[in-house]
């Protein structure tokens, strides 16, 4: 019976870890998109330079964060 509780605890711990990572990645990507849109509007740019650039940079940052977290011992 104790082994089942331990497995459930490990499962819930892993589930919360990975779901947190998912939400962090989504938040990072969305923050890049929203900040880029606001900068493009503020500077009255016809081509969404900041939206594209910040989206790419924040997506790369999210992937780096994911890899660092997954590879941490």
N, C-alpha and C positions, 0 to 999 in steps of 0.2 A: 504494500500500500504506500509506503514511504517513497518508493521508486517512482510511482505514478505522479505523486505530488512534485517530485523533483523534476520530472520530465515536463510537466505542465508549467512549472516556474521557469524552466529554461526556454520553453516555447514562447511564453509571454514576454520574457526578457528580450529574446531575439525579435519578436514581433514589434515590440515598442521601439527597439533600436532602429529597425529598418523603416518603420513607418515615420519615425521622427526624421530620418535622413531624407525620405521622400518629400515630406512637407518643407524641409529646409531647402532642398533643391528647387522646388516649385516657388518658394518665396524669393529665393535669390534670382531666379529667371524673371519672375514678375516684377521685382524691384528694378531690374535693368530695363525692362520694357517700359514701365511707367515713368521712370526717371528720364529715359530717352525721349518719350513722347512729350513730356513737359518741357524739356530743354529745346526740342525742335519747335514747339509752339512758341516758347518764350523768345527764341531767336528768329522766328518767322522763316524757317528754312522750308524750301519746297521739297527737297530730298531729305528723307528721314535719316540723316547721318548718325545722329546720336542714338536714335532708337536701334539701328542696326548694330552700331559699335558696342553700345552698352549691353545689348542682348547677347552678343557673342562673348564679350568679356565676362559677364556674369554667369553664362552657361559654362564657360571654361573654369571659372572659379568654383562653381557648384560641383563639377566633375572632380576637380582637384581635392575639394573638401571631402567628397565621397570616397575617393581613393585613399586619402590619408586616414579617414575614419575606419575604413574596412581593413587597411593594412596595419593598424595600430594593434599592438599585442596586449 
